[in-house]
Amino acid sequence: MANPLSSDALSKIFKKSSRNPDLIGTNEGICVEYKESFGWKSLSEYFRAMAAFANRDGGYIVFGVKDKPHRLLGLQGNALERFENIDNQQWSTNLRDFFSPEIIWEKTITEFDGKKYGVLYTYSAKSKPVICKKDADELRKAAIYYRYNSQNSEIDYPELSSIIQQEKEKINERWMKMIRQIGDSGITKTALLDLTSGRMTGPNATLYIDENLLDEISFVQEGSFVETGGNPALKVVGQVQTVVGAQRVIVEQERNRAINADEIIKSFISQESVNNPMEFVKQICYSSSGNLPVYYFLNLSGTDIDTALAYINDIPINSMAKDILKRRIAQKEVKYVHLSNGSSKASKAKQTYANSIQSHELIIPSDEKEIKYCLASICGIERLKIQENKEYILNILYEIYTNYFNQKPFSGIKAEFRNALCWVDEALYMPI
């Protein structure tokens, strides 16, 4: 589908009433809901609306429009700052805690008639129904919310029956498509992968994939459905390949999903050839930190520094992350820090880790302080050595990110991890 947050899409919502120029000219309905302000106390109310949109055709929550009458107020002060500082990764994590399957969403800040408005768009769910998993304020465990005109209510039988029938039809179509593909390829050239056991079986061979990797490749089941002129088809782009030399596999595909800090980090570490690299650059401005890899995505898109700065400058948000990102690029800042030859415990530890990384003999520590020394040592490895040991270092970062970065006992490593990530990005892809 077209970008729901493009200026053309938003212009269909943001227009003045012909009767009163102080009012918005678009009524609330199946795909639009207005909120006067934005506050964390109403989070469950927002989640309920998002689930209702996901179970129907998708829709917008617009913050900054008064309810009854729908007066154009705009977001100001603390409300605007709170919306600007939404941590996309944390928001997505909270949504996953409350709902399944996953709700896909995006947000932006748009300006209309000199005022700023927060816009949150929820995509129609690919797998329905989206079900609430636990109670909290406006939310009820096991409830299925649905958008009825301008109301978010628990679903009635006719709509639930329709959703179930549509899901059955999609499953039947997938079976038919698979059968057609087997027929086109020939049964002797076809193998089946069981994503539960990791066993790939064909007429000539059997291949097993490590069970630890199965969750990571299960996104093949969540492919992006695109219109091909007939029935929907699963569109997969690229070949199965190893990720930076490790024993891992990925399938590169077009995805219509929210990009957050987690996506940015994982796509960089796995060196994924994403289809929309400048959207990753854009999302850094909406993240909690501007210290995220950026040159890899600029390199993928073929965007030079001046064009990148102009692009970032036009992103409609004022955030610390955006300011940091602009400064890093404009001033060609790097996270490289020369390692001291001192006799302190910290200096010796960093030197030891740097040497073991370059000799490919590192044993990744499990102590928070030691992990910080290890990450700091990466920032002390010179550019040429980073390039020579690219695959090994990226796999170190992958293991630390997977096993420690999001674990509460290791919350103190986040700054060092981002710095190491940025330096590797700068050493590999920053124009000299």
N, C-alpha and C positions, 0 to 999 in steps of 0.2 A: 504494500500500500504506500501512498505518498506520505511524506513526513508530516505527521499530525501537528507538529510544532513549527512548521514553516510559516512564513509571513502570510502566504496565500491562505493556508488553512485557518490561521488565527483571525484573519480579516473577516471570515464568515461569522465569527462570534463578536469581535470587537467593532461594533458600529453603533451609532447613536440612534435613539428612538426618534422617529419622525414627529411624535407628539410632544416629547420633552427632551431637549438635548442633554439634560442632566442624567437621563436614564439610558441604560444599555438597550439596544434595539433587538436583542436576541433573548427569547424566553428560555427559562429552564425547561428541560424536557428529557427525552430518553438518553441523550448523550451530553448534556450540559447541566452542571450544578454550580451554584454561586455560594460563596462564603464571604462574609464581611471582613473577617480578619484571619490570621493564622496563629494558632497557639497549641502548645504541646498537650494541654489538658483535653483537647478535642481529638486526639490521635485516633482513638477507637472509632469515632464518628467518620473520620476520613477513610480509615481502613474498610469500614462497612460500605461506604460509597464505592471504593475501588473494587471491592469484591463484587458488588452489584453490577458495575460496568463490565468487569471481566466475564461475568456470566451471561452478558447480553452482547452488545456490539461494540464495547469500548466507550470511553467518554472522558470528558474534561471536568476537573474541579477548578474553578477560577476563584482565586482569593483576591478580595478587594472590591467586591460588588455587594452592596447592601441588599438584604432580603426584604421584599415587599415594602415599598417598590424597589426595583433593582437599580439603585442609584450608583453611579460610577464614582467610587471613593478613592480607589487605589490603596495599595499597601504602604504604610509609612512607619517610621521609627522602629520600635522593637519587633513589630510583626513582620516588617520587611526584612530586618536583619535575621530573624529566626528562619524565615523561608530561605533566604540566601545561603544560610549556613547549614541547611539540611545535609547530613552525612548520607550520601546515597547508599553506601555499603551497609550502614547500620539500619537504614530504613528498609532496605531489601531483606536484611536478616530478620527484622521484626515481623515483616509480612510473612516470611516463611515460617516463623514461629506460630503464627495464628492461622495461616491458610495453606491449603494444598489442593491442587497443584499450584506451582509458583505463579504469582501475579507479576506480569511484566509491565513496566511503567517508565515514564520519562518526565522531566520537569524543566521549566524555563521561567525566566522573568521577561515579560514583554512590556513595552511602553505604549500607551494609547492616550492621546490628547494631553500629553505632559505628565501623566501619572503612571506609576509602575504597578503591575499586577503579577501575582504568582499564578502559574498555570501548571497543573499536574495532570498528565494524560495517562490513562490506563488502557492497555490493549485488550481486545477481546481474547479470552483464553483459548489456546489451541486445544487443550483437553478440558472438558467440562463434565460435571459442575465443579467449581471451586468451592470447597467446604471449609467452614470455620472449625479449628481444632481445639479451641479452649475458650472459656468464659473470660470476659474482661469488659466492664462498663457496658458499652453499646453492643458488645459482641456476645453471641451465645454459642456454646459448643454444639457442633453438628448442624448448625444452621447453614442454609444456602441462601445467599442474598441475591436479589434480582432487581433490575432497574425497571420500575413501572412509571412511565411518563416522567414525573419529577420526584418520585419517591423511591427510597431504597428499602425494600421490604423482603421478608422471608418469602421464598418462592411458593407459588400455588401449583396444584397438580398439573394443569394443562401445560404450563411452561416447562416444568420438570420433565414431563413425559416427552415433550418436543426435544429437549436437550438430549435425553437418553436415546431417542430414536436417531437423532443426528450423529451421535457418537457411534452407534451401531453401524450406520451407513458409512462412516469414515473408516471403521475397522474393516468392513467388507470390501471397500474400495482398495485399502492397503493390501489385503489378501489378493485381490484380483490383479493389482499392479505387480505384486511379487511373482504371481504365477505367470503373468505376461513376460516379465523380465527373464524368468527361468526358461520360458519357451523361446525367447529371442536368443539367449546366450547358449542354450543347450544344457541338458542335465549333466553332461560329463564335464562341463566347464563351470559349474556352480557349486559353491560351498555355503554352509549355514553356520553363523556364529551364535552360540548360546551365551547371552550376556550375563547369565546367572552362574554357569559353570566355567565359562571361559574356553569352552571347547568349540573349535571350528572344524566342522566335518564336511568332507567332500568325497567324491568317488575315488580319488587317488591318494589322499593324504588326510591326516588329522593333525591340527595345530592347537596347542594350548597356550592361553594368555594368562599371565600371572593374575591371581584373583585380586591383588591390590590395585590393579589397573582398571578393573571392570567398571567401577563407579565413574572413573574419569572418561571412559569412552561411551558411557551410556547415553550421552547427549545425542548420539546418532538417532535414538528413538524420538528425540524432540526436534526433528529437523524443521526447517522453515518451509512452509507450504506456499507455493506461488502459483498464480494462474498461468496456464500454458495454452489457453484457448479452448481447453476441454475440461476434464476433471482435474482437481488439484493433484500436484505431483511433488514428491520429495526431491528437492534440488540439492545435490551434494557436489561440491567443487573441489577439485584437486585429488591427489593421490595419498594413500596411507604412507606415512613417513616416520622416521625416528625423530625424536625431539632432541635437538642439540647433542646428538651422540649417545644419549642414554637409552636404556631398554624400555622405551615407552612409545606408544603410537597415538597419533591424532588423525582425525579426518577434518580437513578444512572445509567449512561450509558457510553459506550466507546465513546470517542470523538476525532476526528482528527482535532484539532484546535490549533491556536497559544496560548501559555501559556504566560501570562503577569502578572504584579504585581496585577492587579485587580483579575485575576483568582486565584492567590496564596492566597490573602487575603480572598476572598469569600469561597474558598474550605476549608481553615482552620476554618473559623468562623462557617461554616455549618457542619464541621467535615465530609466532603465528602470522601468516600473511593475511591479515584482516582485510575485509572488503571496503571498510570505511575508515581509514586511518585518521583522517582529520576529526572525526567524531570522538576519537579517543583523546586527541589533543584538547578538544573543546571540553570534554568531561573533566579534565584535570582542574579546570577553573571552578568547577562545582564540587570538587573534592575537599576534604578537610585539610589537605596538605598540597602545596605546589611542588613538593619534592617527589616527583614521580617521573619515570622515563618518558621523554618526549621526542628525542632525536630519531629514535627508531621509527616512530610513526610518521615524522616529517620525511624521513628517508623513503619509507614505503610509498608515500603520496607524491614524492618528487617536488616537495615544497621548499623553496629557499627561505633564508632567515627573514628577509624583509617582508616577504609575503606572509610568512607565519606570524610575525608580529602584528601586521595589519589585520589578519584573521582573528587573532586572539583579542586585539583591541576592540573589535566589533562584537564580541560575544556579550550579550546583554546581562551582565552581572558584575557587581562590584564586590570582590572578595579578596581576602588575603592570599588565597591560593593563586588567583589570577595575577595579582601584583608580583608574587614571588616568581611565577613562571615567566612573566614578561621580563623581569630583571635578570633571571638566569640566562635567558636567550640573548637579550640585548647586550648584556655586559660579558657574555661568554664565560659565565661563572662555571667553575668545575669543583667537584667534591674531592679532588685529589688532595691528600695531606701527606707530606713527607714523613716517613717513619723515623722516629728518633732512635739513636744508637745508645740511649741512656741505660743506666743500670737498674732502673725501677722495674717493679714487677710488671706493670702495664707495658712498658717499652719492650721488655724481653718477650712477653707473651705475644705481642703484635708481630715482632720480628719472626718468632718461631712459626706462627700461623702463616705469615706471608711466604716463608720458605717452603713450608709443607704444601701450600697450595700450588706453588710453581713447580714443585717436584711431583705433584699428583699423589701425595701421600697423606693428605689431610684426613684426620678422624674428627668429624664434626662433634663439638662438645655438646653436653646436655645441661650445662650450668649457665644461668642467665649472664653472669659477668663474663664468662669465657666466650659465650656466643658474641657478646658485644666486642670483645677483643678481636675475635675472628673476623667480624664484619668490618671493624675499623682497619684491620690489616689489608682488606681488599682495597680500601680507599688509599692505601699506601703503595699499591703495586702500580708501576709505571704503565703508561698507555700501551706501549709496544708489547709488554708482557701480558696485559689484559687481552690484547688481540691474539697473541700466540696461544693463550690458555682459555679462549672464549668458551668452548663447550664445557670444560671442567668447572669453570667458575659459575656459569649459568646453572649447572646442575647442583652446585653447592647452594646457591640462592634458592633453587627450587626446594631442596630438602629442608632448609631452614624455614622457608615460608610455609611449607606444608605442615611441618611438625611443631613449629614454635610460634610463628608470628601472631596468630590469632588466639593463642592460649593465654589465659589470664596470668598464670605465674611468670610469663615471659613478656609482659606488656612493656617492660623497660627497654626492649631491643628495637622498638619500632623506628626511632629516629636513626639509629645506626644502620638498620636494614635499608631504609629509604635512601640514605646517603650512599651506601654501597651500590644499590640498584642504579642510582643516578650516575655514579662515576663509571660504572660498566657501560651504561648507555652512552655517556659522553665519550669515553675512550673508543668505543666501537663506531659511533655514528655522527658525532659532532663535527661539523666542518672545521678544519684548522685554518 
